[in-house]
Amino acid sequence: MDPSTIEIRPLATRDELRACVTLQQQTWGEGFSDLVPASILKVCQRIGGVAVGAFDPQGRLVGFVFGLTGMERGRTVHWSDMLAVIPEARNIGLGRRLKEHQRHIVRELGASVIYWTFDPLIARNAHLNFNRLGARLAEYVEDMYGVTDSILHGGVPTDRLIVAWPTHDEEIDQRLAEAEKAIASVDCQSAPIATDEWIEGAAGAAILPHCVRVEIPTDGERMLSECPEEAALWRQSVRRGMQWGLAAGYQVTAFSIDEPAERGYYLMTKPARGSTPSVRL
């Protein structure tokens, strides 16, 4: 599919709104109970929400992004709730284009940050969020949505990373530069993996390393749908490593992939002394 032929614009007609509901069903499963109905997709756009579709030359909906705008501690923020792309339109940068279109709309509304969640077991989303978009980890939440009826969630607890994405280019540029530096760092690429055994040993250490890694498999989507028992074990491992890192003062700077080993690694680094977050949470 030629990405240059895909048009990105707000959902408008009844047929487009219904096609978005159908795409949700195709993505999360026919029995998924948290579908956003056509009525909400329509009315949200009147009050600062985003319901944007990606259309091929024949007018077929091949992707969409949906989010809501609101107030948080006196400032305007946006929550990006859903993003989906049909299988044949993946890996051509469409997800990123949808997010950038959303950011443009939200920035015009006066919002300084966009939040969303993703499953920490999904490597391609970690790569997109930290290495391509320049998002920052805001919070790790255990079982955020409960055990759902979606085929994508595997019947295991829905732990999620909440990320914050600034709407201004300068802050994103800073985050992307930090991610690029971490990926290129030999120290980060060879940093210790935050396993239970390593964490126990580090408990008495006077000085912790600048960088630690949290490991995930690169086939998380297949594992969740086909091997839920294995996914549950990885869920616990990632939860312990990530929560320990955050409690110890680390932040996720980038995501590294070792394709031959079929493993991905969250690169968690200690902020430089005196530095301030690039996104005000």
C-alpha positions as a printed Julia matrix, in Angstrom:
281×3 Matrix{Float64}:
   0.0     0.0    0.0
   1.4     3.38  -1.07
   1.34    5.69   2.0
   1.35    8.79  -0.21
  -2.14    7.9   -1.47
  -3.7     7.74   2.01
  -5.73   10.74   3.13
  -6.05   11.57   6.83
  -9.06   13.62   7.91
 -11.87   13.71  10.5
 -14.59   11.07  10.27
 -17.63   12.78   8.8
 -20.39   10.68   7.21
 -22.53    8.02   8.84
 -20.84    5.39   6.7
 -17.4     6.52   7.88
 -18.48    6.47  11.53
 -19.95    2.98  11.13
 -16.79    1.82   9.37
 -14.8     2.97  12.39
 -16.95    0.85  14.71
 -16.42   -2.13  12.39
 -12.66   -1.56  12.43
 -12.74   -1.57  16.23
 -14.51   -4.94  16.16
 -12.01   -6.33  13.68
  -9.11   -5.14  15.84
 -10.23   -5.96  19.38
 -12.73   -8.73  18.61
 -16.46   -9.0   17.93
 -17.21   -9.47  21.61
 -15.19   -6.49  22.83
 -17.49   -4.53  25.13
 -15.59   -1.23  25.18
 -16.29   -0.2   21.59
 -16.77    3.53  20.99
 -20.15    3.92  19.22
 -20.73    6.03  16.14
 -22.7     8.6   18.16
 -19.75    9.34  20.47
 -17.31    9.43  17.54
 -19.53   12.11  16.02
 -20.34   14.31  19.02
 -16.85   14.26  20.54
 -15.59   16.34  17.62
 -17.92   19.19  18.6
 -16.25   19.63  21.99
 -12.55   19.19  21.26
 -12.41   15.44  20.82
 -10.53   13.77  17.97
 -12.03   11.12  15.67
  -9.79   11.0   12.62
  -9.63    8.37   9.9
  -7.09    7.29   7.29
  -8.64    6.58   3.88
  -7.24    4.82   0.82
  -7.91    6.14  -2.73
 -11.17    4.16  -2.87
 -12.43    5.82   0.31
 -11.95    2.71   2.46
 -11.13    3.35   6.13
  -7.73    1.75   6.81
  -6.99    3.3   10.21
  -8.26    5.72  12.82
  -7.37    7.52  16.04
  -9.83    8.61  18.73
  -9.33   10.74  21.83
 -11.0    13.12  24.27
  -9.96   16.56  25.5
 -10.45   17.66  29.11
  -9.02   19.48  32.1
  -6.31   18.28  34.47
  -5.34   20.49  37.41
  -6.46   23.61  35.6
  -4.86   22.94  32.21
  -6.15   21.54  28.94
  -4.95   17.99  28.17
  -5.92   15.27  25.74
  -6.37   11.52  26.25
  -5.78    9.42  23.14
  -8.0     6.41  23.72
  -7.83    4.28  20.56
  -5.56    3.81  17.55
  -5.97    1.03  14.99
  -4.66    0.26  11.5
  -5.75   -2.65   9.31
  -3.04   -5.35   8.92
  -2.2    -4.59   5.28
  -1.63   -0.9    6.09
   0.81   -1.49   8.96
   4.55   -0.79   8.91
   4.23    2.14   6.49
   4.21    4.88   9.12
   0.45    5.29   9.2
   0.14    5.04  12.97
   2.67    7.81  13.36
   0.87   10.0   10.79
  -2.42    9.56  12.64
  -0.78   10.54  15.93
   0.87   13.59  14.36
  -2.46   14.7   12.89
  -4.03   14.29  16.32
  -1.21   16.33  17.92
  -1.76   19.18  15.46
  -5.47   19.33  16.3
  -4.86   19.17  20.04
  -2.14   21.83  19.95
  -4.55   24.19  18.18
  -6.97   23.62  21.08
  -4.32   24.85  23.52
  -3.41   21.5   25.11
   0.21   20.99  26.15
   0.26   17.21  26.47
  -1.42   14.07  25.11
  -1.72   10.96  27.27
  -2.39    7.4   26.23
  -1.73    3.86  27.39
  -0.1     0.84  25.81
   0.7    -2.69  26.85
   4.37   -2.91  27.91
   4.57   -6.39  26.36
   4.05   -5.03  22.82
   7.47   -4.25  21.35
   6.33   -2.41  18.21
   4.31    0.05  20.29
   7.23    0.62  22.67
   9.47    1.37  19.68
   6.92    3.77  18.18
   6.18    5.61  21.4
   9.69    6.12  22.75
  11.94    6.01  19.66
   9.74    7.6   16.99
   7.22    9.85  18.75
   9.33   10.99  21.7
   6.77   10.18  24.38
   7.74    9.97  28.05
   6.62    7.42  30.63
   4.29    9.06  33.14
   3.07    6.06  35.15
   2.95    2.26  35.35
  -0.56    1.03  36.21
  -1.35   -2.53  37.27
  -4.38   -4.13  35.59
  -5.69   -0.77  34.41
  -8.74   -2.06  32.53
  -9.21   -5.37  34.35
  -9.33   -8.69  32.54
 -11.22   -7.83  29.36
 -13.07   -9.8   26.7
 -10.77   -8.62  23.9
  -8.94  -11.27  21.88
  -5.87   -9.03  22.02
  -5.55   -9.08  25.81
  -5.24  -12.83  26.33
  -7.28  -12.97  29.51
  -4.33  -11.7   31.6
  -4.19   -8.53  33.73
  -4.08   -5.41  31.58
  -1.01   -3.66  32.99
  -0.38   -0.47  31.07
   2.2     2.25  30.65
   0.72    5.75  30.62
   2.85    7.93  28.39
   2.86   11.69  28.0
   3.52   13.28  24.62
   4.19   17.02  24.41
   2.39   18.97  21.72
   5.35   21.28  21.06
   8.15   20.26  18.72
  11.08   21.43  20.86
  10.24   19.08  23.71
   9.8    16.15  21.33
  13.15   16.89  19.68
  14.8    16.78  23.1
  13.22   13.44  23.94
  14.17   11.91  20.58
  17.76   13.07  20.99
  17.89   11.4   24.42
  16.46    8.19  22.97
  18.96    8.14  20.11
  21.84    8.69  22.52
  20.71    5.83  24.79
  20.32    3.39  21.89
  23.81    4.25  20.64
  25.32    3.86  24.12
  27.36    0.7   24.67
  26.73    1.03  28.41
  22.96    1.03  27.88
  23.02   -1.85  25.41
  25.0    -3.97  27.89
  23.28   -2.7   31.05
  22.05   -5.23  33.63
  18.58   -6.69  33.14
  16.29   -5.98  36.09
  15.41   -9.59  36.94
  14.28  -10.66  40.41
  17.75  -11.98  41.17
  19.5    -8.8   40.03
  17.06   -6.55  41.9
  17.63   -8.54  45.09
  21.39   -8.16  44.71
  21.09   -4.44  43.98
  19.15   -3.82  47.19
  22.35   -3.42  49.19
  24.35   -1.6   46.52
  25.72    1.82  47.44
  25.67    3.0   43.83
  23.28    1.83  41.12
  24.25    1.79  37.43
  23.31    4.7   35.19
  21.17    2.39  33.04
  19.2    -0.81  33.57
  17.12   -2.81  31.1
  13.68   -4.36  31.37
  13.32   -7.29  28.97
  10.29   -8.34  26.92
   9.79  -10.81  24.05
   9.32   -9.32  20.59
   6.27  -11.49  19.83
   4.04  -10.19  22.61
   0.92   -9.98  20.47
   1.15  -13.62  19.39
   1.97  -14.68  22.94
  -1.05  -12.92  24.41
  -3.43  -14.55  21.94
  -1.88  -18.02  21.79
   0.08  -18.57  25.03
  -1.67  -16.7   27.87
   0.17  -18.7   30.56
   3.52  -17.55  29.19
   2.16  -14.01  28.82
   1.14  -14.01  32.49
   4.71  -14.88  33.52
   6.14  -12.1   31.38
   3.53   -9.71  32.77
   4.8   -10.35  36.31
   8.45  -10.07  35.28
   7.98   -6.76  33.46
   5.84   -5.38  36.26
   8.48   -6.08  38.89
  11.34   -4.71  36.79
   9.54   -1.57  35.7
   8.13   -0.74  39.12
  11.5    -1.26  40.76
  13.18    1.01  38.2
  10.66    3.81  38.65
  10.87    3.57  42.44
  14.68    3.73  42.2
  14.54    6.98  40.22
  14.97    5.65  36.68
  12.93    6.74  33.67
  12.37    5.02  30.33
  14.57    6.8   27.79
  14.35    4.48  24.77
  13.5     0.99  23.56
  16.08   -1.34  22.04
  15.42   -4.45  19.94
  17.69   -7.48  19.57
  16.11   -9.15  16.55
  18.29  -12.32  16.49
  17.47  -13.01  20.16
  13.8   -12.01  19.66
  14.0    -9.73  22.67
  13.28   -6.08  23.32
  14.59   -3.91  26.15
  13.28   -0.8   27.84
  16.37    1.32  28.5
  15.83    2.97  31.87
  18.33    5.68  32.78
  18.94    7.97  35.72
  18.18   11.62  34.87
  21.13   13.97  35.03
  21.35   15.8   38.33
  19.5    19.1   38.16
  17.59   18.22  35.0
  13.87   18.88  34.72
  11.24   16.75  32.98
  10.59   17.72  29.37
   6.86   17.19  29.92
   5.15   18.77  32.91
   2.84   16.1   34.34
